[in-house]
């Protein structure tokens, strides 16, 4: 099929679609060095109102289908089938206040979430009501830290291992295809606070907890009637898994999932729109990891950083602003510690090349 993939940054989706044998037209706001490896044609979208370009792209390229990636999931398009959850469904599910209420109503474990901080004991978590990647999340320890503004929600602060489940839904059923460790706020990768830093797949945890988390994720995705590639974020604590967020879109864990398992996430996503779900996953082939490096200060790219273990690679001459993502690093190995050690070593190597320190 001829697929138009469009979003803010869609290299991971384009790569999966290409590996599945599809002809990919890729449109995003970065056009990273490696995007052209996976697409017949690449188009750079403007940072402001990129959705305004989509009608023209559909008219020009006449794709068999459109897949919308991060930042454009709620765009409305005519002229080609759109293989995403409906915009109104994505808007609803991405509302963290609505989701916490839905989880409570449906009998799932949930985190107390409020539209205001009134009545929550300190410390508690403040985050954007709509948002992704941990941007804007912070702990409030006293009234001096509050700095409340519109668009925020307050959540009970609970502890646990950050994890996620990658799920394929078909609108009435769902299949978990991987349970992943979430890497949050890695200082050695330049991330601050609760910033999403990547994944290691599969998660290292007792088998019963893994099975419970996968089953809960399937039930949540089926209950929300979601289709295609979706993700459920969890905190895995002493009382078991607690859902945190639902991402009704392709997730950043796509790379590590495909490296660790014999699965093509894009093809599973595509087939779900015909009602098909993938088979239950077999044992992992290896442990796989991906991290995102963030710029600690203004950074100029004066070298070609593309190699077998880098992805989302900026073109030479790019200027990266502080706290913006620079690129991704991947690794495969026999276990979590080996993969994590390799990722740290590769991050340090790139730091020396770019004459910067991530921590």
N, C-alpha and C positions, 0 to 999 in steps of 0.2 A: 504493500500500500504506500501511497504518497502521503506523508504525514507532515503537517505544519505544527511544529512545537514552538510555543511562544511563552515568554515569561521574563522576569528580571534576570535570572541566571538559570539556564536550562541545560547546561552541558551534560549533567548526569542522565537526564531523561533522553536527550538526543543520542547519547552513547548506547543506552539500553535499547532504544528503538532501532538503531543501526545494527547492533549485534543480533537483533531479531530478524534482520533481513529487509527492513523497510527503507524506502527512500525518504530522507529527512530534509525538510526545509526548516532551518533553525533561526529564530528571531529572538534576540535578547539584548539587554542593555550593556553588555560587556564585550561580546564577540571575542572571548578569550582565545589564546593561541591554539588551544587544542580543540576548540569547538569545530573547526573546519575539518578535523580528522573524522568526524562522525556525521557530517552533513553535506549534501550535494551543494547547498547554497546557504550562506549565512547572511543575516540582515541585522544591522545594529538599530535597536529601538531607542528613541529619546528617553531620558530619565523622567521627564515630565509628561504625564498623560500618555504612556506608551500604548494604551488600549485603543487610542484613536487611529493607530496604523493598521489595526487588524482587519478591518473591512477591505482596505486596499490590498493587503497581502493575500487574502482569500480570493479576491477577484483576479489578481495577477497570476497566482500559482495554482489555483483550482485544485486544492488537495482533496484526497479522499476523506480525510478527517482532520480535525484540529484537536490538539492536546495542549491545555493551558497549564503552565507551570507557576512557580512562586511569584506572587504579586499580581497575577492576572486571572486568578481562579474564578473571580466573580464577573469577568467580562462577558458581555452578551454579543454573540456573533451570529450572523445569518450567512447562508450560502454554502455551508458545509456542516456535516455532523460534528458536534463537539463532544469529545469523550472525557467528560468531567462530571462531577456532581453538579446538580443545578445550582446556579448562583445563589438563590435564596436559601438553599440548604447549607451551602458553604458558609454564608453569612451567619446563619443561626448557630451552626456548630462551632464556629470560631469565636463566638461570644462566650467568654469564660464564665460570666455571671449566669447566663442561661444554661450552660452545660452543667455547672455545679448543681443547679436546681433540678435539672433533668436527672442527673445521677442519683440525687437524693430521692426523688419521686419514684424512680424505677428500682430502688432498693440496692444500689451499688454502694460500696464505700465511697466517700466523698470528702473533700476538704471544705471546711466552712468558708464561704466566700460571700462578701458583702459589697454593696454599692458605696458604702461609707465605712470608716474605721470605727464607728461608735460601737462600744461594747466588746471589741476584741481585746484580749489581754496582750500586753507587750511581752516579748517582741512578736511582730507579725510581718507578713510579706505584702508589699505593694507592687502591683504590676499593671500594665495597660490592659484594659478590658478586651481590646482587640490588638493582637500583635503576635510576633513569632521570634524564635531564636533567643529568648531570654533578654531581649533588649528592653531596658527600662525597669527590670525587676530589681528590687532592693529590700533589705530588711530595715524595718522601723523599730527602734529600741526605746524611743521616748517621744514625747510631744515635740521636742526640739528637732527630731529627725523627720517629722511627718511631711511637710511641704506638699500638702494635698492639692490636687487640681482635677478638673473635669477629665473624664476618660480613664480614670484609674479605678481599680478595685482593690479591696483589702482581703487577704487570705490568712487563715490560721497557719502558723509556721510549724510544719511537721518535718521530721527527719526521715531519711531513707536513702537507699541506693537509686539514683536516677536510671531509669530503664525505659525501653519502648518496645512495642510489638508492631511489626509490619504485617498488615492484614489486607487481603483482597476481598472486597465485598461484591455482591451481585444484586443488592437491593432488598433481598430477603434472607440471605445467608451470608456466611463469611468464613474465610480460611486464614488462619495465622501462618505466615511463611517463615518468620524469624523472630526471635527475642534478642534484643540488642542492649548492650550497655550504652548509656548516654554519658558522654564526656562533657562536663559543664565547667566553665571558668578556668580552663587550664592556663595557669600563669606562664608556664614554659612555652606556650603557644601564642602568648600575647593577649589572651582573653581576660577580661575583667568581670568581676561580679558573677552573674548567672548566665553569661553569654554561652550559647551553644558552641561547643568545640569539636564535636564529631561523635563517632561511634566505634565500638568494638563489637564484633559479631562472631559467635553467639555470646550472650551474657553468661558469666560464670555464676551459677546459683544452684541450690538444691533442685533436683529434677521436679519435685512436687510443686515448688514455687513457680518454676518455669511453666509447668502445665496449667496451673491455676491462672497465671497471668495471661497466657495465650487464650485459654477458654473464656476469661472475662473480656478480653479484647474482642474476640469473635462475637460474643453476645452483645457488646456495646455497638459495634459496627453494624451488626444485623438489626439491632433495635432502632438505630438511627436511620436505617434504610439507605446506607451509603453504598456507592458503586465504585469499582476500580481500586487503585492503590490508596490505602489510608493508613494512618498510624495512630496508636494510642500511647501516650506518655504516662509513665507510672513512677511512683516512689515505692520501693520495696523495703518495708520496715519490719519490725518485730511482729506486727499484727497481720502481715501479709501485704499484697499489692494494693495500692490506692491509686485510682486513675487521677491524672492531673489535667491533661488536655487531650483533645482529639484533633488530628490534622487530616482534613478531608482532601488530601492531595498527595502527590509524590513527596517522599521524605528525604532528608539528607542522608539517611542510612542506606539508600539504594546501592551505593557503591560497595559497602562492606557486606551487605546481604548477598549481592551477586558474586562477590569474590569467595564468600564462605559456603555458599550453597549452589547446587546445580539448578538454578532457576533464572529465568529472564523476567524481571519485574514488569517491563513494558508489555510483553506478550501476555502475561497473566492479566494485566490491566485491560488490555484490548479485548481479550476473550470474555472478561466479566460482563461486558456490555451485551453479550449474547447469552448471558445467564450462567456461563461456565465458571467454576472455581477450580483452582489448581489442586493436585493431589497433596495430601499431607507431606510436609518436608521430611526427607530422610536425615541421616546423620550429617553433620557439617563436614565439608571436605577439608577445612582448615579453620584457623582463627584469622579474622581479617579486621583491619582497622583503617579508619580515615580520620584525619584531624584537619582543622582549618587554622591557618596561621593568620594572626591579626597584626596590623602595623602598629608598633609602639610609638611611632612618631612619623612625620611626613617621609615618604619613602619613594624614591625614584627607581624604576626598573631599568637597569642598564646592561642586563645580560639575558640570554635566552635560557629560561628556567625549565623548559620542557624536557622531561626524561621519563623513564618507564614508571616512576613512582610519584610523579607530580600530576596534578589535574587542576582545572580552573586557572590556567596559567596566564597571567597578564602579558600582553605584547610588550616588546621593548619600547621604551619611551613613556610607558604608563606612569602616572603619578598616583600613589595610594595615600589617602588621608589617614590620620591617626584613628585607630580602632576600627578601620575598615578591613575586610578580608583581603589578604594578599593572594593566597592560593591554598590548595589542599595537598596533603601528603597521604599516601596509602602504604599499607604493608600487609603481608601475609606471613603466617608462621605457625608453629606447633602449639602455641598457647598464648594466653593474655599477656604475660610478662614479657615474652619474647617479642610480641608485636609492639607493645608499648615502648620497650627499650629501643626497638628499631625506629619507631616514629620519633622518639626524642633525639636519636642520633641524626636522623635526616633533617629534623628541624634545626639542630645546631649547625649542620653542614650548610644549610641555606642561609642561616644567620651570618656565618663567616663570609659567604659569597656576597651577601648584600650589605656586609659591614653594619649589621644591626644585632641587637640582643632582644629576644622576644620577651623575656621575663620582666 
